[in-house]
Amino acid sequence: MASKYAFPATLKELRFHLCQTGEKSSPLRTFLTKSYPVMKKHNPYIPILIRESQGVSPVVYARHEFGKESKLVLDGISESELTPVLEKFIMTK
């Protein structure tokens, strides 16, 4: 990867679903607080959506070319593990 959080051209949308107050979503909330500005700076034309809803487990959806969508459940993943897991998830589809 040329720079941190530089997504491939085939990625069309990235959606994060999480709970505003839930314990399971805490690592993802912290990750997004720190990483969202960098992700958006390196990918200004890719929509990066954050959807918060009470009681939802943390999940990320990636939509690629031709409408292909994939899902990654982030339950039980610590904040330090999120970056490599997300990079692998986004780059391999």
PDB file with one MODEL, atoms N, CA, C and O in Angstrom:
MODEL        1
ATOM      1  N   MET A   1       0.844  -1.171   0.000  1.00  0.00           N
ATOM      2  CA  MET A   1       0.000   0.000   0.000  1.00  0.00           C
ATOM      3  C   MET A   1       0.888   1.231   0.000  1.00  0.00           C
ATOM      4  O   MET A   1       1.787   1.346   0.832  1.00  0.00           O
ATOM      5  N   ALA A   2       0.651   2.138  -0.906  1.00  0.00           N
ATOM      6  CA  ALA A   2       1.486   3.325  -1.062  1.00  0.00           C
ATOM      7  C   ALA A   2       1.439   4.223   0.163  1.00  0.00           C
ATOM      8  O   ALA A   2       2.480   4.680   0.636  1.00  0.00           O
ATOM      9  N   SER A   3       0.269   4.477   0.672  1.00  0.00           N
ATOM     10  CA  SER A   3       0.152   5.274   1.886  1.00  0.00           C
ATOM     11  C   SER A   3      -0.931   4.673   2.767  1.00  0.00           C
ATOM     12  O   SER A   3      -1.769   3.897   2.308  1.00  0.00           O
ATOM     13  N   LYS A   4      -0.899   5.035   4.002  1.00  0.00           N
ATOM     14  CA  LYS A   4      -1.849   4.460   4.943  1.00  0.00           C
ATOM     15  C   LYS A   4      -3.278   4.826   4.551  1.00  0.00           C
ATOM     16  O   LYS A   4      -3.591   5.994   4.322  1.00  0.00           O
ATOM     17  N   TYR A   5      -4.131   3.820   4.479  1.00  0.00           N
ATOM     18  CA  TYR A   5      -5.551   3.970   4.150  1.00  0.00           C
ATOM     19  C   TYR A   5      -5.799   4.470   2.733  1.00  0.00           C
ATOM     20  O   TYR A   5      -6.819   5.115   2.493  1.00  0.00           O
ATOM     21  N   ALA A   6      -4.919   4.201   1.801  1.00  0.00           N
ATOM     22  CA  ALA A   6      -5.185   4.509   0.391  1.00  0.00           C
ATOM     23  C   ALA A   6      -5.900   3.296  -0.184  1.00  0.00           C
ATOM     24  O   ALA A   6      -5.295   2.238  -0.360  1.00  0.00           O
ATOM     25  N   PHE A   7      -7.183   3.450  -0.477  1.00  0.00           N
ATOM     26  CA  PHE A   7      -8.008   2.334  -0.917  1.00  0.00           C
ATOM     27  C   PHE A   7      -7.886   2.118  -2.415  1.00  0.00           C
ATOM     28  O   PHE A   7      -7.544   3.045  -3.148  1.00  0.00           O
ATOM     29  N   PRO A   8      -8.165   0.898  -2.880  1.00  0.00           N
ATOM     30  CA  PRO A   8      -8.090   0.624  -4.321  1.00  0.00           C
ATOM     31  C   PRO A   8      -9.203   1.351  -5.080  1.00  0.00           C
ATOM     32  O   PRO A   8     -10.230   1.716  -4.507  1.00  0.00           O
ATOM     33  N   ALA A   9      -8.979   1.551  -6.366  1.00  0.00           N
ATOM     34  CA  ALA A   9      -9.959   2.253  -7.195  1.00  0.00           C
ATOM     35  C   ALA A   9     -11.260   1.467  -7.341  1.00  0.00           C
ATOM     36  O   ALA A   9     -12.297   2.040  -7.675  1.00  0.00           O
ATOM     37  N   THR A  10     -11.211   0.173  -7.095  1.00  0.00           N
ATOM     38  CA  THR A  10     -12.417  -0.651  -7.220  1.00  0.00           C
ATOM     39  C   THR A  10     -13.386  -0.455  -6.057  1.00  0.00           C
ATOM     40  O   THR A  10     -14.555  -0.826  -6.163  1.00  0.00           O
ATOM     41  N   LEU A  11     -12.917   0.125  -4.942  1.00  0.00           N
ATOM     42  CA  LEU A  11     -13.780   0.371  -3.795  1.00  0.00           C
ATOM     43  C   LEU A  11     -14.677   1.569  -4.087  1.00  0.00           C
ATOM     44  O   LEU A  11     -14.187   2.644  -4.434  1.00  0.00           O
ATOM     45  N   LYS A  12     -15.973   1.389  -3.947  1.00  0.00           N
ATOM     46  CA  LYS A  12     -16.929   2.447  -4.254  1.00  0.00           C
ATOM     47  C   LYS A  12     -17.575   3.048  -3.016  1.00  0.00           C
ATOM     48  O   LYS A  12     -18.054   4.181  -3.058  1.00  0.00           O
ATOM     49  N   GLU A  13     -17.595   2.298  -1.902  1.00  0.00           N
ATOM     50  CA  GLU A  13     -18.217   2.799  -0.678  1.00  0.00           C
ATOM     51  C   GLU A  13     -17.762   1.955   0.499  1.00  0.00           C
ATOM     52  O   GLU A  13     -17.542   0.751   0.367  1.00  0.00           O
ATOM     53  N   LEU A  14     -17.621   2.603   1.659  1.00  0.00           N
ATOM     54  CA  LEU A  14     -17.245   1.921   2.895  1.00  0.00           C
ATOM     55  C   LEU A  14     -18.224   2.368   3.970  1.00  0.00           C
ATOM     56  O   LEU A  14     -18.366   3.565   4.218  1.00  0.00           O
ATOM     57  N   ARG A  15     -18.909   1.406   4.621  1.00  0.00           N
ATOM     58  CA  ARG A  15     -19.901   1.727   5.645  1.00  0.00           C
ATOM     59  C   ARG A  15     -19.550   1.038   6.959  1.00  0.00           C
ATOM     60  O   ARG A  15     -19.306  -0.168   7.001  1.00  0.00           O
ATOM     61  N   PHE A  16     -19.529   1.820   8.017  1.00  0.00           N
ATOM     62  CA  PHE A  16     -19.292   1.299   9.358  1.00  0.00           C
ATOM     63  C   PHE A  16     -20.609   1.371  10.129  1.00  0.00           C
ATOM     64  O   PHE A  16     -21.233   2.431  10.191  1.00  0.00           O
ATOM     65  N   HIS A  17     -21.033   0.259  10.713  1.00  0.00           N
ATOM     66  CA  HIS A  17     -22.221   0.216  11.563  1.00  0.00           C
ATOM     67  C   HIS A  17     -21.752  -0.074  12.978  1.00  0.00           C
ATOM     68  O   HIS A  17     -21.001  -1.024  13.201  1.00  0.00           O
ATOM     69  N   LEU A  18     -22.189   0.742  13.941  1.00  0.00           N
ATOM     70  CA  LEU A  18     -21.767   0.549  15.318  1.00  0.00           C
ATOM     71  C   LEU A  18     -22.780   1.149  16.275  1.00  0.00           C
ATOM     72  O   LEU A  18     -23.671   1.894  15.866  1.00  0.00           O
ATOM     73  N   CYS A  19     -22.639   0.822  17.540  1.00  0.00           N
ATOM     74  CA  CYS A  19     -23.486   1.333  18.606  1.00  0.00           C
ATOM     75  C   CYS A  19     -22.795   2.544  19.243  1.00  0.00           C
ATOM     76  O   CYS A  19     -21.578   2.542  19.425  1.00  0.00           O
ATOM     77  N   GLN A  20     -23.574   3.576  19.579  1.00  0.00           N
ATOM     78  CA  GLN A  20     -22.998   4.790  20.170  1.00  0.00           C
ATOM     79  C   GLN A  20     -22.423   4.548  21.562  1.00  0.00           C
ATOM     80  O   GLN A  20     -21.444   5.188  21.945  1.00  0.00           O
ATOM     81  N   THR A  21     -23.015   3.641  22.314  1.00  0.00           N
ATOM     82  CA  THR A  21     -22.615   3.454  23.708  1.00  0.00           C
ATOM     83  C   THR A  21     -22.178   2.039  24.054  1.00  0.00           C
ATOM     84  O   THR A  21     -21.673   1.810  25.153  1.00  0.00           O
ATOM     85  N   GLY A  22     -22.355   1.096  23.162  1.00  0.00           N
ATOM     86  CA  GLY A  22     -22.081  -0.305  23.457  1.00  0.00           C
ATOM     87  C   GLY A  22     -20.606  -0.605  23.674  1.00  0.00           C
ATOM     88  O   GLY A  22     -19.725  -0.007  23.057  1.00  0.00           O
ATOM     89  N   GLU A  23     -20.369  -1.550  24.571  1.00  0.00           N
ATOM     90  CA  GLU A  23     -19.004  -1.972  24.894  1.00  0.00           C
ATOM     91  C   GLU A  23     -18.316  -2.629  23.693  1.00  0.00           C
ATOM     92  O   GLU A  23     -17.121  -2.425  23.481  1.00  0.00           O
ATOM     93  N   LYS A  24     -19.058  -3.414  22.910  1.00  0.00           N
ATOM     94  CA  LYS A  24     -18.473  -4.107  21.762  1.00  0.00           C
ATOM     95  C   LYS A  24     -17.998  -3.129  20.692  1.00  0.00           C
ATOM     96  O   LYS A  24     -17.048  -3.423  19.965  1.00  0.00           O
ATOM     97  N   SER A  25     -18.647  -1.974  20.588  1.00  0.00           N
ATOM     98  CA  SER A  25     -18.307  -0.993  19.553  1.00  0.00           C
ATOM     99  C   SER A  25     -17.236   0.000  19.987  1.00  0.00           C
ATOM    100  O   SER A  25     -16.798   0.823  19.183  1.00  0.00           O
ATOM    101  N   SER A  26     -16.811  -0.063  21.236  1.00  0.00           N
ATOM    102  CA  SER A  26     -15.838   0.891  21.760  1.00  0.00           C
ATOM    103  C   SER A  26     -14.526   0.932  20.962  1.00  0.00           C
ATOM    104  O   SER A  26     -14.055   2.024  20.647  1.00  0.00           O
ATOM    105  N   PRO A  27     -13.916  -0.222  20.620  1.00  0.00           N
ATOM    106  CA  PRO A  27     -12.679  -0.149  19.826  1.00  0.00           C
ATOM    107  C   PRO A  27     -12.890   0.486  18.448  1.00  0.00           C
ATOM    108  O   PRO A  27     -12.028   1.224  17.970  1.00  0.00           O
ATOM    109  N   LEU A  28     -14.015   0.208  17.817  1.00  0.00           N
ATOM    110  CA  LEU A  28     -14.286   0.794  16.503  1.00  0.00           C
ATOM    111  C   LEU A  28     -14.529   2.297  16.610  1.00  0.00           C
ATOM    112  O   LEU A  28     -14.079   3.052  15.748  1.00  0.00           O
ATOM    113  N   ARG A  29     -15.231   2.743  17.649  1.00  0.00           N
ATOM    114  CA  ARG A  29     -15.444   4.186  17.841  1.00  0.00           C
ATOM    115  C   ARG A  29     -14.111   4.911  17.995  1.00  0.00           C
ATOM    116  O   ARG A  29     -13.889   5.953  17.378  1.00  0.00           O
ATOM    117  N   THR A  30     -13.231   4.359  18.813  1.00  0.00           N
ATOM    118  CA  THR A  30     -11.914   4.968  19.028  1.00  0.00           C
ATOM    119  C   THR A  30     -11.105   4.970  17.740  1.00  0.00           C
ATOM    120  O   THR A  30     -10.456   5.964  17.414  1.00  0.00           O
ATOM    121  N   PHE A  31     -11.140   3.864  17.008  1.00  0.00           N
ATOM    122  CA  PHE A  31     -10.425   3.763  15.740  1.00  0.00           C
ATOM    123  C   PHE A  31     -10.917   4.820  14.751  1.00  0.00           C
ATOM    124  O   PHE A  31     -10.115   5.495  14.106  1.00  0.00           O
ATOM    125  N   LEU A  32     -12.229   4.958  14.635  1.00  0.00           N
ATOM    126  CA  LEU A  32     -12.789   5.924  13.680  1.00  0.00           C
ATOM    127  C   LEU A  32     -12.481   7.362  14.075  1.00  0.00           C
ATOM    128  O   LEU A  32     -12.242   8.206  13.212  1.00  0.00           O
ATOM    129  N   THR A  33     -12.487   7.642  15.369  1.00  0.00           N
ATOM    130  CA  THR A  33     -12.149   8.981  15.838  1.00  0.00           C
ATOM    131  C   THR A  33     -10.739   9.371  15.400  1.00  0.00           C
ATOM    132  O   THR A  33     -10.500  10.511  15.000  1.00  0.00           O
ATOM    133  N   LYS A  34      -9.814   8.427  15.478  1.00  0.00           N
ATOM    134  CA  LYS A  34      -8.424   8.692  15.109  1.00  0.00           C
ATOM    135  C   LYS A  34      -8.181   8.600  13.606  1.00  0.00           C
ATOM    136  O   LYS A  34      -7.415   9.394  13.059  1.00  0.00           O
ATOM    137  N   SER A  35      -8.816   7.652  12.932  1.00  0.00           N
ATOM    138  CA  SER A  35      -8.453   7.322  11.556  1.00  0.00           C
ATOM    139  C   SER A  35      -9.321   7.937  10.472  1.00  0.00           C
ATOM    140  O   SER A  35      -8.882   8.035   9.327  1.00  0.00           O
ATOM    141  N   TYR A  36     -10.539   8.353  10.795  1.00  0.00           N
ATOM    142  CA  TYR A  36     -11.430   8.879   9.765  1.00  0.00           C
ATOM    143  C   TYR A  36     -10.817  10.058   8.994  1.00  0.00           C
ATOM    144  O   TYR A  36     -10.882  10.063   7.765  1.00  0.00           O
ATOM    145  N   PRO A  37     -10.229  11.051   9.663  1.00  0.00           N
ATOM    146  CA  PRO A  37      -9.650  12.172   8.891  1.00  0.00           C
ATOM    147  C   PRO A  37      -8.571  11.729   7.898  1.00  0.00           C
ATOM    148  O   PRO A  37      -8.491  12.267   6.794  1.00  0.00           O
ATOM    149  N   VAL A  38      -7.752  10.765   8.277  1.00  0.00           N
ATOM    150  CA  VAL A  38      -6.693  10.277   7.390  1.00  0.00           C
ATOM    151  C   VAL A  38      -7.300   9.492   6.225  1.00  0.00           C
ATOM    152  O   VAL A  38      -6.883   9.654   5.078  1.00  0.00           O
ATOM    153  N   MET A  39      -8.290   8.638   6.526  1.00  0.00           N
ATOM    154  CA  MET A  39      -8.943   7.869   5.468  1.00  0.00           C
ATOM    155  C   MET A  39      -9.599   8.810   4.459  1.00  0.00           C
ATOM    156  O   MET A  39      -9.480   8.602   3.251  1.00  0.00           O
ATOM    157  N   LYS A  40     -10.284   9.832   4.940  1.00  0.00           N
ATOM    158  CA  LYS A  40     -10.984  10.752   4.050  1.00  0.00           C
ATOM    159  C   LYS A  40     -10.004  11.604   3.243  1.00  0.00           C
ATOM    160  O   LYS A  40     -10.267  11.925   2.084  1.00  0.00           O
ATOM    161  N   LYS A  41      -8.887  11.966   3.847  1.00  0.00           N
ATOM    162  CA  LYS A  41      -7.872  12.755   3.148  1.00  0.00           C
ATOM    163  C   LYS A  41      -7.289  11.974   1.969  1.00  0.00           C
ATOM    164  O   LYS A  41      -7.084  12.538   0.894  1.00  0.00           O
ATOM    165  N   HIS A  42      -7.023  10.691   2.162  1.00  0.00           N
ATOM    166  CA  HIS A  42      -6.426   9.865   1.120  1.00  0.00           C
ATOM    167  C   HIS A  42      -7.439   9.330   0.116  1.00  0.00           C
ATOM    168  O   HIS A  42      -7.057   8.843  -0.948  1.00  0.00           O
ATOM    169  N   ASN A  43      -8.726   9.415   0.444  1.00  0.00           N
ATOM    170  CA  ASN A  43      -9.789   8.891  -0.418  1.00  0.00           C
ATOM    171  C   ASN A  43     -10.945   9.887  -0.488  1.00  0.00           C
ATOM    172  O   ASN A  43     -12.047   9.571  -0.038  1.00  0.00           O
ATOM    173  N   PRO A  44     -10.726  11.077  -1.037  1.00  0.00           N
ATOM    174  CA  PRO A  44     -11.761  12.118  -0.984  1.00  0.00           C
ATOM    175  C   PRO A  44     -13.026  11.790  -1.772  1.00  0.00           C
ATOM    176  O   PRO A  44     -14.086  12.337  -1.467  1.00  0.00           O
ATOM    177  N   TYR A  45     -12.950  10.924  -2.766  1.00  0.00           N
ATOM    178  CA  TYR A  45     -14.115  10.646  -3.600  1.00  0.00           C
ATOM    179  C   TYR A  45     -14.838   9.343  -3.242  1.00  0.00           C
ATOM    180  O   TYR A  45     -15.822   8.982  -3.887  1.00  0.00           O
ATOM    181  N   ILE A  46     -14.354   8.646  -2.223  1.00  0.00           N
ATOM    182  CA  ILE A  46     -15.000   7.416  -1.778  1.00  0.00           C
ATOM    183  C   ILE A  46     -15.860   7.749  -0.558  1.00  0.00           C
ATOM    184  O   ILE A  46     -15.341   8.242   0.443  1.00  0.00           O
ATOM    185  N   PRO A  47     -17.158   7.486  -0.627  1.00  0.00           N
ATOM    186  CA  PRO A  47     -18.004   7.718   0.546  1.00  0.00           C
ATOM    187  C   PRO A  47     -17.614   6.781   1.692  1.00  0.00           C
ATOM    188  O   PRO A  47     -17.583   5.561   1.531  1.00  0.00           O
ATOM    189  N   ILE A  48     -17.321   7.369   2.836  1.00  0.00           N
ATOM    190  CA  ILE A  48     -17.026   6.604   4.043  1.00  0.00           C
ATOM    191  C   ILE A  48     -18.140   6.958   5.023  1.00  0.00           C
ATOM    192  O   ILE A  48     -18.144   8.042   5.607  1.00  0.00           O
ATOM    193  N   LEU A  49     -19.072   6.045   5.195  1.00  0.00           N
ATOM    194  CA  LEU A  49     -20.273   6.301   5.977  1.00  0.00           C
ATOM    195  C   LEU A  49     -20.168   5.671   7.354  1.00  0.00           C
ATOM    196  O   LEU A  49     -19.662   4.559   7.502  1.00  0.00           O
ATOM    197  N   ILE A  50     -20.647   6.387   8.358  1.00  0.00           N
ATOM    198  CA  ILE A  50     -20.670   5.877   9.729  1.00  0.00           C
ATOM    199  C   ILE A  50     -22.122   5.893  10.182  1.00  0.00           C
ATOM    200  O   ILE A  50     -22.742   6.952  10.277  1.00  0.00           O
ATOM    201  N   ARG A  51     -22.651   4.725  10.457  1.00  0.00           N
ATOM    202  CA  ARG A  51     -24.042   4.569  10.862  1.00  0.00           C
ATOM    203  C   ARG A  51     -24.085   4.077  12.305  1.00  0.00           C
ATOM    204  O   ARG A  51     -23.583   2.998  12.619  1.00  0.00           O
ATOM    205  N   GLU A  52     -24.685   4.871  13.169  1.00  0.00           N
ATOM    206  CA  GLU A  52     -24.788   4.517  14.579  1.00  0.00           C
ATOM    207  C   GLU A  52     -26.231   4.151  14.914  1.00  0.00           C
ATOM    208  O   GLU A  52     -27.168   4.833  14.499  1.00  0.00           O
ATOM    209  N   SER A  53     -26.395   3.075  15.665  1.00  0.00           N
ATOM    210  CA  SER A  53     -27.711   2.623  16.084  1.00  0.00           C
ATOM    211  C   SER A  53     -27.562   1.874  17.403  1.00  0.00           C
ATOM    212  O   SER A  53     -26.609   1.120  17.598  1.00  0.00           O
ATOM    213  N   GLN A  54     -28.504   2.089  18.291  1.00  0.00           N
ATOM    214  CA  GLN A  54     -28.445   1.479  19.618  1.00  0.00           C
ATOM    215  C   GLN A  54     -28.500  -0.041  19.534  1.00  0.00           C
ATOM    216  O   GLN A  54     -29.382  -0.599  18.881  1.00  0.00           O
ATOM    217  N   GLY A  55     -27.561  -0.709  20.191  1.00  0.00           N
ATOM    218  CA  GLY A  55     -27.566  -2.159  20.303  1.00  0.00           C
ATOM    219  C   GLY A  55     -27.030  -2.933  19.108  1.00  0.00           C
ATOM    220  O   GLY A  55     -27.184  -4.153  19.050  1.00  0.00           O
ATOM    221  N   VAL A  56     -26.409  -2.256  18.159  1.00  0.00           N
ATOM    222  CA  VAL A  56     -25.893  -2.906  16.956  1.00  0.00           C
ATOM    223  C   VAL A  56     -24.468  -3.401  17.199  1.00  0.00           C
ATOM    224  O   VAL A  56     -23.671  -2.720  17.845  1.00  0.00           O
ATOM    225  N   SER A  57     -24.155  -4.572  16.687  1.00  0.00           N
ATOM    226  CA  SER A  57     -22.779  -5.078  16.753  1.00  0.00           C
ATOM    227  C   SER A  57     -21.943  -4.361  15.697  1.00  0.00           C
ATOM    228  O   SER A  57     -22.466  -3.989  14.646  1.00  0.00           O
ATOM    229  N   PRO A  58     -20.646  -4.161  15.961  1.00  0.00           N
ATOM    230  CA  PRO A  58     -19.802  -3.454  14.985  1.00  0.00           C
ATOM    231  C   PRO A  58     -19.567  -4.283  13.724  1.00  0.00           C
ATOM    232  O   PRO A  58     -19.134  -5.434  13.788  1.00  0.00           O
ATOM    233  N   VAL A  59     -19.864  -3.672  12.581  1.00  0.00           N
ATOM    234  CA  VAL A  59     -19.745  -4.331  11.283  1.00  0.00           C
ATOM    235  C   VAL A  59     -19.256  -3.295  10.277  1.00  0.00           C
ATOM    236  O   VAL A  59     -19.582  -2.112  10.383  1.00  0.00           O
ATOM    237  N   VAL A  60     -18.474  -3.746   9.302  1.00  0.00           N
ATOM    238  CA  VAL A  60     -18.077  -2.874   8.195  1.00  0.00           C
ATOM    239  C   VAL A  60     -18.493  -3.550   6.892  1.00  0.00           C
ATOM    240  O   VAL A  60     -18.328  -4.757   6.716  1.00  0.00           O
ATOM    241  N   TYR A  61     -19.037  -2.740   5.984  1.00  0.00           N
ATOM    242  CA  TYR A  61     -19.448  -3.204   4.657  1.00  0.00           C
ATOM    243  C   TYR A  61     -18.590  -2.474   3.628  1.00  0.00           C
ATOM    244  O   TYR A  61     -18.352  -1.272   3.747  1.00  0.00           O
ATOM    245  N   ALA A  62     -18.137  -3.196   2.635  1.00  0.00           N
ATOM    246  CA  ALA A  62     -17.381  -2.595   1.530  1.00  0.00           C
ATOM    247  C   ALA A  62     -18.118  -2.913   0.233  1.00  0.00           C
ATOM    248  O   ALA A  62     -18.415  -4.072  -0.059  1.00  0.00           O
ATOM    249  N   ARG A  63     -18.409  -1.867  -0.539  1.00  0.00           N
ATOM    250  CA  ARG A  63     -19.048  -2.071  -1.838  1.00  0.00           C
ATOM    251  C   ARG A  63     -18.009  -1.784  -2.911  1.00  0.00           C
ATOM    252  O   ARG A  63     -17.396  -0.717  -2.943  1.00  0.00           O
ATOM    253  N   HIS A  64     -17.827  -2.765  -3.790  1.00  0.00           N
ATOM    254  CA  HIS A  64     -16.834  -2.664  -4.857  1.00  0.00           C
ATOM    255  C   HIS A  64     -17.524  -2.518  -6.200  1.00  0.00           C
ATOM    256  O   HIS A  64     -18.746  -2.380  -6.268  1.00  0.00           O
ATOM    257  N   GLU A  65     -16.748  -2.548  -7.258  1.00  0.00           N
ATOM    258  CA  GLU A  65     -17.288  -2.440  -8.610  1.00  0.00           C
ATOM    259  C   GLU A  65     -18.370  -3.486  -8.860  1.00  0.00           C
ATOM    260  O   GLU A  65     -18.374  -4.556  -8.251  1.00  0.00           O
ATOM    261  N   PHE A  66     -19.267  -3.163  -9.748  1.00  0.00           N
ATOM    262  CA  PHE A  66     -20.341  -4.053 -10.176  1.00  0.00           C
ATOM    263  C   PHE A  66     -21.277  -4.431  -9.034  1.00  0.00           C
ATOM    264  O   PHE A  66     -21.943  -5.463  -9.102  1.00  0.00           O
ATOM    265  N   GLY A  67     -21.337  -3.605  -7.979  1.00  0.00           N
ATOM    266  CA  GLY A  67     -22.264  -3.826  -6.877  1.00  0.00           C
ATOM    267  C   GLY A  67     -21.898  -4.943  -5.930  1.00  0.00           C
ATOM    268  O   GLY A  67     -22.705  -5.316  -5.079  1.00  0.00           O
ATOM    269  N   LYS A  68     -20.696  -5.490  -6.055  1.00  0.00           N
ATOM    270  CA  LYS A  68     -20.269  -6.575  -5.167  1.00  0.00           C
ATOM    271  C   LYS A  68     -20.051  -5.998  -3.766  1.00  0.00           C
ATOM    272  O   LYS A  68     -19.254  -5.079  -3.576  1.00  0.00           O
ATOM    273  N   GLU A  69     -20.771  -6.551  -2.795  1.00  0.00           N
ATOM    274  CA  GLU A  69     -20.684  -6.050  -1.427  1.00  0.00           C
ATOM    275  C   GLU A  69     -20.226  -7.158  -0.500  1.00  0.00           C
ATOM    276  O   GLU A  69     -20.658  -8.305  -0.622  1.00  0.00           O
ATOM    277  N   SER A  70     -19.344  -6.805   0.431  1.00  0.00           N
ATOM    278  CA  SER A  70     -18.859  -7.779   1.403  1.00  0.00           C
ATOM    279  C   SER A  70     -19.000  -7.200   2.806  1.00  0.00           C
ATOM    280  O   SER A  70     -19.050  -5.984   2.995  1.00  0.00           O
ATOM    281  N   LYS A  71     -19.061  -8.089   3.770  1.00  0.00           N
ATOM    282  CA  LYS A  71     -19.332  -7.720   5.154  1.00  0.00           C
ATOM    283  C   LYS A  71     -18.272  -8.336   6.059  1.00  0.00           C
ATOM    284  O   LYS A  71     -17.857  -9.477   5.858  1.00  0.00           O
ATOM    285  N   LEU A  72     -17.840  -7.570   7.059  1.00  0.00           N
ATOM    286  CA  LEU A  72     -16.893  -8.066   8.049  1.00  0.00           C
ATOM    287  C   LEU A  72     -17.414  -7.701   9.433  1.00  0.00           C
ATOM    288  O   LEU A  72     -17.570  -6.520   9.744  1.00  0.00           O
ATOM    289  N   VAL A  73     -17.683  -8.697  10.261  1.00  0.00           N
ATOM    290  CA  VAL A  73     -18.132  -8.471  11.634  1.00  0.00           C
ATOM    291  C   VAL A  73     -16.902  -8.207  12.496  1.00  0.00           C
ATOM    292  O   VAL A  73     -15.922  -8.950  12.437  1.00  0.00           O
ATOM    293  N   LEU A  74     -16.960  -7.143  13.297  1.00  0.00           N
ATOM    294  CA  LEU A  74     -15.800  -6.725  14.081  1.00  0.00           C
ATOM    295  C   LEU A  74     -15.962  -7.000  15.575  1.00  0.00           C
ATOM    296  O   LEU A  74     -15.291  -6.365  16.389  1.00  0.00           O
ATOM    297  N   ASP A  75     -16.830  -7.926  15.948  1.00  0.00           N
ATOM    298  CA  ASP A  75     -16.997  -8.310  17.355  1.00  0.00           C
ATOM    299  C   ASP A  75     -15.711  -8.928  17.880  1.00  0.00           C
ATOM    300  O   ASP A  75     -15.125  -9.798  17.236  1.00  0.00           O
ATOM    301  N   GLY A  76     -15.276  -8.483  19.040  1.00  0.00           N
ATOM    302  CA  GLY A  76     -14.127  -9.091  19.694  1.00  0.00           C
ATOM    303  C   GLY A  76     -12.772  -8.684  19.148  1.00  0.00           C
ATOM    304  O   GLY A  76     -11.754  -9.247  19.552  1.00  0.00           O
ATOM    305  N   ILE A  77     -12.734  -7.720  18.239  1.00  0.00           N
ATOM    306  CA  ILE A  77     -11.455  -7.253  17.685  1.00  0.00           C
ATOM    307  C   ILE A  77     -11.027  -6.012  18.440  1.00  0.00           C
ATOM    308  O   ILE A  77     -11.804  -5.065  18.570  1.00  0.00           O
ATOM    309  N   SER A  78      -9.808  -6.005  18.937  1.00  0.00           N
ATOM    310  CA  SER A  78      -9.314  -4.853  19.686  1.00  0.00           C
ATOM    311  C   SER A  78      -8.931  -3.726  18.732  1.00  0.00           C
ATOM    312  O   SER A  78      -8.815  -3.929  17.523  1.00  0.00           O
ATOM    313  N   GLU A  79      -8.741  -2.556  19.286  1.00  0.00           N
ATOM    314  CA  GLU A  79      -8.404  -1.385  18.466  1.00  0.00           C
ATOM    315  C   GLU A  79      -7.091  -1.571  17.714  1.00  0.00           C
ATOM    316  O   GLU A  79      -6.974  -1.143  16.565  1.00  0.00           O
ATOM    317  N   SER A  80      -6.111  -2.197  18.339  1.00  0.00           N
ATOM    318  CA  SER A  80      -4.815  -2.400  17.688  1.00  0.00           C
ATOM    319  C   SER A  80      -4.898  -3.399  16.527  1.00  0.00           C
ATOM    320  O   SER A  80      -4.094  -3.333  15.598  1.00  0.00           O
ATOM    321  N   GLU A  81      -5.854  -4.311  16.574  1.00  0.00           N
ATOM    322  CA  GLU A  81      -6.024  -5.292  15.499  1.00  0.00           C
ATOM    323  C   GLU A  81      -6.864  -4.764  14.339  1.00  0.00           C
ATOM    324  O   GLU A  81      -6.863  -5.364  13.264  1.00  0.00           O
ATOM    325  N   LEU A  82      -7.576  -3.662  14.531  1.00  0.00           N
ATOM    326  CA  LEU A  82      -8.501  -3.159  13.516  1.00  0.00           C
ATOM    327  C   LEU A  82      -7.809  -2.739  12.225  1.00  0.00           C
ATOM    328  O   LEU A  82      -8.283  -3.087  11.143  1.00  0.00           O
ATOM    329  N   THR A  83      -6.720  -2.013  12.302  1.00  0.00           N
ATOM    330  CA  THR A  83      -6.061  -1.519  11.094  1.00  0.00           C
ATOM    331  C   THR A  83      -5.641  -2.642  10.152  1.00  0.00           C
ATOM    332  O   THR A  83      -6.014  -2.600   8.980  1.00  0.00           O
ATOM    333  N   PRO A  84      -4.878  -3.652  10.602  1.00  0.00           N
ATOM    334  CA  PRO A  84      -4.502  -4.714   9.653  1.00  0.00           C
ATOM    335  C   PRO A  84      -5.698  -5.518   9.151  1.00  0.00           C
ATOM    336  O   PRO A  84      -5.719  -5.926   7.990  1.00  0.00           O
ATOM    337  N   VAL A  85      -6.690  -5.750  10.005  1.00  0.00           N
ATOM    338  CA  VAL A  85      -7.868  -6.516   9.598  1.00  0.00           C
ATOM    339  C   VAL A  85      -8.644  -5.751   8.526  1.00  0.00           C
ATOM    340  O   VAL A  85      -9.053  -6.336   7.523  1.00  0.00           O
ATOM    341  N   LEU A  86      -8.851  -4.449   8.731  1.00  0.00           N
ATOM    342  CA  LEU A  86      -9.576  -3.647   7.739  1.00  0.00           C
ATOM    343  C   LEU A  86      -8.823  -3.510   6.433  1.00  0.00           C
ATOM    344  O   LEU A  86      -9.425  -3.587   5.362  1.00  0.00           O
ATOM    345  N   GLU A  87      -7.508  -3.306   6.501  1.00  0.00           N
ATOM    346  CA  GLU A  87      -6.715  -3.189   5.281  1.00  0.00           C
ATOM    347  C   GLU A  87      -6.805  -4.471   4.453  1.00  0.00           C
ATOM    348  O   GLU A  87      -6.984  -4.425   3.236  1.00  0.00           O
ATOM    349  N   LYS A  88      -6.680  -5.603   5.123  1.00  0.00           N
ATOM    350  CA  LYS A  88      -6.757  -6.888   4.419  1.00  0.00           C
ATOM    351  C   LYS A  88      -8.159  -7.079   3.820  1.00  0.00           C
ATOM    352  O   LYS A  88      -8.294  -7.519   2.678  1.00  0.00           O
ATOM    353  N   PHE A  89      -9.192  -6.747   4.590  1.00  0.00           N
ATOM    354  CA  PHE A  89     -10.569  -6.892   4.130  1.00  0.00           C
ATOM    355  C   PHE A  89     -10.850  -6.039   2.888  1.00  0.00           C
ATOM    356  O   PHE A  89     -11.456  -6.518   1.929  1.00  0.00           O
ATOM    357  N   ILE A  90     -10.420  -4.804   2.907  1.00  0.00           N
ATOM    358  CA  ILE A  90     -10.697  -3.880   1.805  1.00  0.00           C
ATOM    359  C   ILE A  90      -9.872  -4.223   0.557  1.00  0.00           C
ATOM    360  O   ILE A  90     -10.371  -4.127  -0.565  1.00  0.00           O
ATOM    361  N   MET A  91      -8.643  -4.612   0.750  1.00  0.00           N
ATOM    362  CA  MET A  91      -7.747  -4.848  -0.386  1.00  0.00           C
ATOM    363  C   MET A  91      -7.981  -6.188  -1.070  1.00  0.00           C
ATOM    364  O   MET A  91      -7.631  -6.335  -2.241  1.00  0.00           O
ATOM    365  N   THR A  92      -8.561  -7.174  -0.380  1.00  0.00           N
ATOM    366  CA  THR A  92      -8.689  -8.502  -0.975  1.00  0.00           C
ATOM    367  C   THR A  92      -9.967  -8.701  -1.763  1.00  0.00           C
ATOM    368  O   THR A  92     -10.126  -9.756  -2.378  1.00  0.00           O
ATOM    369  N   LYS A  93     -10.862  -7.777  -1.781  1.00  0.00           N
ATOM    370  CA  LYS A  93     -12.144  -7.967  -2.489  1.00  0.00           C
ATOM    371  C   LYS A  93     -12.071  -7.424  -3.887  1.00  0.00           C
ATOM    372  O   LYS A  93     -13.051  -7.495  -4.629  1.00  0.00           O
TER     373      LYS A  93
ENDMDL
END
